[in-house]
Amino acid sequence: MQLLLGWLADRLGLSNPVTRAADGAGSHTTLPLATLTVTAFAATVRTVRRRLSGGPKPLGAASG
């Protein structure tokens, strides 16, 4: 909540260091976010294909 209030105060002209840091953080988090998104998508596609083809179940999956 404090971060939101800091952001709102900055937009109203009351600058503060927390808001500047939060705004600057977005520029270097794009690549990790994109990497995680692509990895999650690939894992989901692989899992769905395995389930549809009746392939082997993942380790630790209950049998029956």
HUHUUR-V759746 format. One line per field, one symbol per residue. phi: phi as a letter, one per 30 degrees, with the letter a starting at -180 (. if undefined). Layout:
phi: ???
//
This chain:
phi: .dddddddddddjcdbdddddddddddccddddddddddddddddddddddddiddddeiddck
//
